[in-house]
Amino acid sequence: MSHTVSAAPRSSPGAVRGLPSLGPEGTALLRLLDDTFEGWGVAAGASPMTMPPLLPAADLARLDYYDNFPHQAVVATPLDVDRRSEFCADTGCFPCSALQPAELGLPSASCYAVYLDHEGREVAEDTLVTVVGWCFRKEEQYVGLRRQLGFRMREIVALGSREHAEGHLSAFSERITAFAGALDLPLRREAACDPFFDKGGSKALLQRLTPVKHEYLFEDLAIASVNTHRNFFGDRCSITLAGTGGPVFTSCVAFGLERWLSALTRRHGSWAAATDAVHAARERLVPVGPGV
């Protein structure tokens, strides 16, 4: 098995702007990976859903998104057609004066849409949903498939009891570790921080004592994560637990698909070798059973 880096696929011209393209081999491998991760979720009982690519900025603001992740935030807005002539060819930009107010946000993770979709609803204690969506993050620099302005993220989201949310992460943490081993892809697990709680409050202290996010890194790149939000989204979105009426607990397992492509091709040296490794790993692993 080759671990040569020099044979890895070249970046496309748009990669320097965070907008790389994928050819047939890369597209096929991305679909294979997404099918793998979605299959894990469905086998565990998750309902596949399709979410919108944009969300109301007001809804994201209610979830403290622009307070917690202002450095990543990207918004979208229509053009003021009466001022379209203000486009600057030198900069390649429309000035803010030529734009309407930005009422739409481009989310940086797929799970936000799941919580907003379930707003005001009562859910069973063992609810699972899986989605894949385009996600957007402003980065200091963009590097091939490693860091992009727009990328795809597969998530498997748990809503329900505390035990369900915690068990979801435990089961899929084991799954990620086993898959990485079958791929001969060395990953390390590290605690990270997502600021879902008021920084000066008791919940922020609890987060420092008990991390709410763990990332799986290949070299210095996080390609997957497991995240618990406790009852934050259940409370903010008024998602209640059947039988108790209290806010649900939520957790999610996330896979940055293009980042997996980057890691696999760096490790195995080519699209073909990386694809062969994924097929072999899929054959070696026993499918996840319902109720994990």
C-alpha positions as CSV (number, residue, x, y, z in Angstrom):
1,M,0.0,0.0,0.0
2,S,1.5,3.3,-1.0
3,H,1.7,6.3,1.4
4,T,3.4,8.5,-1.2
5,V,2.3,12.2,-1.0
6,S,3.8,13.3,-4.3
7,A,1.2,11.4,-6.4
8,A,-1.8,13.1,-4.7
9,P,-4.3,14.8,-7.0
10,R,-3.6,18.4,-7.9
11,S,-5.7,21.2,-6.7
12,S,-8.1,22.9,-9.2
13,P,-7.7,26.5,-10.2
14,G,-10.5,27.7,-7.9
15,A,-8.8,26.1,-4.8
16,V,-6.9,29.3,-4.0
17,R,-10.2,31.1,-3.5
18,G,-11.6,28.3,-1.4
19,L,-13.7,27.0,-4.3
20,P,-12.0,23.9,-5.7
21,S,-13.7,21.5,-8.1
22,L,-13.6,17.8,-8.3
23,G,-13.1,15.6,-11.3
24,P,-14.7,12.2,-11.9
25,E,-12.5,10.3,-9.6
26,G,-12.8,12.7,-6.7
27,T,-16.5,13.0,-7.2
28,A,-16.9,9.2,-7.1
29,L,-14.8,8.9,-3.9
30,L,-16.8,11.7,-2.2
31,R,-20.1,9.9,-3.1
32,L,-18.6,6.7,-1.7
33,L,-17.6,8.3,1.5
34,D,-21.0,10.1,1.9
35,D,-22.8,6.8,1.2
36,T,-20.7,5.2,3.9
37,F,-21.4,7.8,6.6
38,E,-25.1,8.1,5.7
39,G,-25.3,4.3,5.8
40,W,-24.0,4.3,9.3
41,G,-26.7,6.7,10.3
42,V,-29.5,4.9,8.6
43,A,-28.4,1.5,10.0
44,A,-28.6,3.1,13.5
45,G,-32.2,4.3,12.8
46,A,-31.6,7.8,11.5
47,S,-34.1,9.4,9.1
48,P,-32.5,11.0,6.0
49,M,-33.5,14.5,5.4
50,T,-32.7,17.3,2.9
51,M,-32.2,20.8,4.3
52,P,-32.0,24.2,2.6
53,P,-28.6,25.6,1.7
54,L,-29.3,28.9,3.4
55,L,-31.0,29.9,6.7
56,P,-32.6,33.1,7.9
57,A,-29.9,35.2,9.5
58,A,-32.4,36.1,12.3
59,D,-32.7,32.4,13.2
60,L,-28.9,31.9,13.3
61,A,-28.7,35.1,15.4
62,R,-31.2,33.5,17.9
63,L,-28.8,30.6,18.2
64,D,-25.9,33.0,19.0
65,Y,-24.1,32.0,15.8
66,Y,-22.9,35.5,15.0
67,D,-21.6,36.0,18.6
68,N,-19.9,32.6,18.7
69,F,-18.5,32.3,15.2
70,P,-18.2,35.8,13.7
71,H,-14.8,35.0,12.2
72,Q,-16.4,32.3,10.1
73,A,-19.7,33.9,9.2
74,V,-20.8,34.3,5.6
75,V,-24.1,36.0,4.6
76,A,-26.0,36.2,1.3
77,T,-28.1,39.0,-0.1
78,P,-29.8,40.0,-3.4
79,L,-28.3,42.7,-5.6
80,D,-29.9,46.1,-5.8
81,V,-30.6,46.0,-9.5
82,D,-30.7,49.8,-9.8
83,R,-27.1,49.9,-8.6
84,R,-25.7,47.0,-10.5
85,S,-23.5,49.3,-12.5
86,E,-21.4,49.8,-9.3
87,F,-19.7,46.5,-9.9
88,C,-15.9,47.0,-9.7
89,A,-14.0,45.0,-12.3
90,D,-10.7,45.8,-10.6
91,T,-11.7,44.2,-7.3
92,G,-14.3,41.7,-8.7
93,C,-16.8,42.9,-6.1
94,F,-20.0,44.7,-5.7
95,P,-19.8,47.4,-3.0
96,C,-22.0,47.2,0.0
97,S,-24.0,50.1,-1.4
98,A,-25.2,48.0,-4.3
99,L,-26.6,45.2,-2.1
100,Q,-29.8,44.8,-0.2
101,P,-29.8,44.0,3.5
102,A,-28.4,40.6,4.2
103,E,-31.3,38.5,5.5
104,L,-29.8,35.1,4.7
105,G,-26.9,33.2,6.4
106,L,-24.8,30.5,4.9
107,P,-24.4,28.0,7.8
108,S,-21.0,26.6,8.8
109,A,-22.4,23.3,9.9
110,S,-25.3,21.1,8.6
111,C,-27.0,20.5,12.0
112,Y,-28.3,24.1,12.5
113,A,-31.0,23.4,9.9
114,V,-32.0,20.2,11.7
115,Y,-32.7,22.1,15.0
116,L,-34.5,24.9,13.3
117,D,-36.6,22.3,11.3
118,H,-37.7,20.7,14.6
119,E,-38.5,24.0,16.3
120,G,-41.6,23.8,18.5
121,R,-42.0,20.1,18.0
122,E,-42.1,17.2,20.4
123,V,-39.8,14.3,19.6
124,A,-39.2,10.8,20.8
125,E,-36.4,10.2,23.3
126,D,-34.3,8.3,20.7
127,T,-34.7,10.5,17.5
128,L,-31.9,10.4,14.9
129,V,-31.6,12.4,11.7
130,T,-28.9,12.4,9.1
131,V,-28.3,15.2,6.6
132,V,-25.6,16.3,4.2
133,G,-25.3,20.0,3.3
134,W,-23.1,22.7,1.8
135,C,-21.4,24.6,4.6
136,F,-19.5,27.8,4.4
137,R,-16.6,29.2,6.5
138,K,-14.5,32.3,6.0
139,E,-10.9,31.2,6.6
140,E,-7.7,33.2,6.9
141,Q,-6.4,31.2,3.9
142,Y,-7.8,28.4,1.7
143,V,-5.7,25.3,1.0
144,G,-6.9,22.8,-1.6
145,L,-9.4,20.4,-0.2
146,R,-8.2,21.0,3.4
147,R,-9.8,24.4,4.0
148,Q,-12.5,25.7,1.8
149,L,-15.0,28.5,1.6
150,G,-17.7,26.0,0.6
151,F,-17.6,22.3,1.4
152,R,-20.0,19.4,2.2
153,M,-20.6,18.1,5.6
154,R,-22.4,14.8,6.5
155,E,-23.9,14.8,10.0
156,I,-25.8,12.3,12.1
157,V,-27.8,14.2,14.7
158,A,-29.4,12.9,17.9
159,L,-32.3,14.6,19.6
160,G,-33.9,13.2,22.7
161,S,-32.9,12.2,26.2
162,R,-29.5,12.9,27.7
163,E,-28.7,9.2,27.6
164,H,-29.5,9.0,23.9
165,A,-27.4,12.0,23.0
166,E,-24.4,10.7,25.0
167,G,-24.8,7.1,23.7
168,H,-24.9,8.4,20.2
169,L,-21.5,10.0,20.5
170,S,-20.0,7.0,22.3
171,A,-21.1,4.5,19.6
172,F,-20.0,6.7,16.6
173,S,-16.7,7.5,18.3
174,E,-15.9,3.8,18.2
175,R,-17.1,3.6,14.6
176,I,-14.8,6.4,13.5
177,T,-11.8,4.8,15.3
178,A,-12.6,1.4,13.7
179,F,-13.0,2.9,10.2
180,A,-9.8,4.9,10.5
181,G,-8.0,1.7,11.5
182,A,-9.4,-0.2,8.6
183,L,-8.3,2.6,6.3
184,D,-4.8,2.6,7.7
185,L,-5.4,6.3,8.4
186,P,-3.8,7.5,11.6
187,L,-6.2,9.8,13.5
188,R,-5.7,11.4,16.9
189,R,-8.7,12.5,19.0
190,E,-8.4,15.9,20.7
191,A,-10.7,17.9,22.9
192,A,-11.8,21.2,21.2
193,C,-14.1,24.0,22.2
194,D,-17.4,25.2,20.6
195,P,-18.7,28.3,22.5
196,F,-22.4,27.3,22.7
197,F,-22.6,28.7,26.2
198,D,-22.2,32.2,27.8
199,K,-18.5,32.6,28.2
200,G,-18.8,34.0,31.8
201,G,-21.5,31.6,33.1
202,S,-21.4,28.4,35.0
203,K,-22.1,26.4,31.8
204,A,-18.9,27.8,30.3
205,L,-17.0,26.5,33.3
206,L,-18.7,23.1,32.9
207,Q,-17.6,23.0,29.2
208,R,-13.9,23.6,30.3
209,L,-14.2,20.7,32.8
210,T,-16.1,18.4,30.4
211,P,-15.4,19.2,26.8
212,V,-18.4,19.3,24.5
213,K,-16.4,18.7,21.3
214,H,-13.8,16.2,20.2
215,E,-12.1,16.3,16.9
216,Y,-10.4,13.5,14.9
217,L,-7.3,14.9,13.2
218,F,-5.2,13.5,10.4
219,E,-1.9,15.4,10.8
220,D,-3.1,18.9,11.7
221,L,-6.5,18.7,10.0
222,A,-9.8,17.9,11.7
223,I,-11.8,15.6,9.4
224,A,-14.5,14.5,11.8
225,S,-15.9,15.6,15.2
226,V,-18.4,14.4,17.9
227,N,-20.3,17.2,19.6
228,T,-22.7,17.5,22.5
229,H,-24.8,20.6,23.0
230,R,-26.6,19.4,26.1
231,N,-30.0,21.1,26.1
232,F,-28.9,24.3,24.4
233,F,-30.7,23.8,21.0
234,G,-33.6,22.1,22.7
235,D,-34.1,25.2,24.8
236,R,-33.5,27.8,22.1
237,C,-35.7,26.0,19.5
238,S,-38.4,24.8,22.0
239,I,-37.9,21.2,21.0
240,T,-39.4,19.1,23.7
241,L,-39.0,15.5,24.8
242,A,-42.1,13.4,24.5
243,G,-43.4,12.4,28.0
244,T,-41.6,15.1,29.9
245,G,-42.1,18.3,28.1
246,G,-38.6,19.4,28.9
247,P,-36.1,20.6,26.3
248,V,-34.3,17.8,24.4
249,F,-30.6,17.1,24.6
250,T,-28.8,17.0,21.2
251,S,-25.5,15.8,19.9
252,C,-24.1,15.3,16.4
253,V,-21.3,13.4,14.6
254,A,-19.9,15.4,11.7
255,F,-17.7,14.5,8.7
256,G,-16.1,17.1,6.4
257,L,-16.3,15.2,3.2
258,E,-13.6,17.1,1.2
259,R,-11.3,17.0,4.2
260,W,-11.6,13.2,4.1
261,L,-10.6,13.3,0.5
262,S,-7.6,15.4,1.3
263,A,-6.5,13.0,4.1
264,L,-7.1,9.8,2.2
265,T,-5.2,11.0,-0.9
266,R,-2.3,12.3,1.2
267,R,-2.1,9.0,3.0
268,H,-2.6,6.7,0.0
269,G,-1.1,8.8,-2.8
270,S,-3.9,8.8,-5.5
271,W,-7.6,8.8,-6.1
272,A,-7.5,5.1,-7.1
273,A,-5.5,3.9,-4.1
274,A,-7.7,6.0,-1.7
275,T,-10.9,4.6,-3.3
276,D,-9.6,1.0,-3.0
277,A,-8.8,1.6,0.7
278,V,-12.4,2.8,1.4
279,H,-13.9,-0.2,-0.4
280,A,-11.7,-2.6,1.6
281,A,-12.6,-0.8,4.9
282,R,-16.3,-1.0,4.1
283,E,-16.0,-4.7,3.5
284,R,-14.1,-5.3,6.8
285,L,-16.5,-3.4,9.1
286,V,-19.7,-4.8,10.4
287,P,-22.7,-2.4,9.9
288,V,-23.9,-0.4,12.8
289,G,-27.0,-1.8,14.4
290,P,-30.2,0.0,15.3
291,G,-30.4,1.8,18.6
292,V,-26.7,2.6,19.1
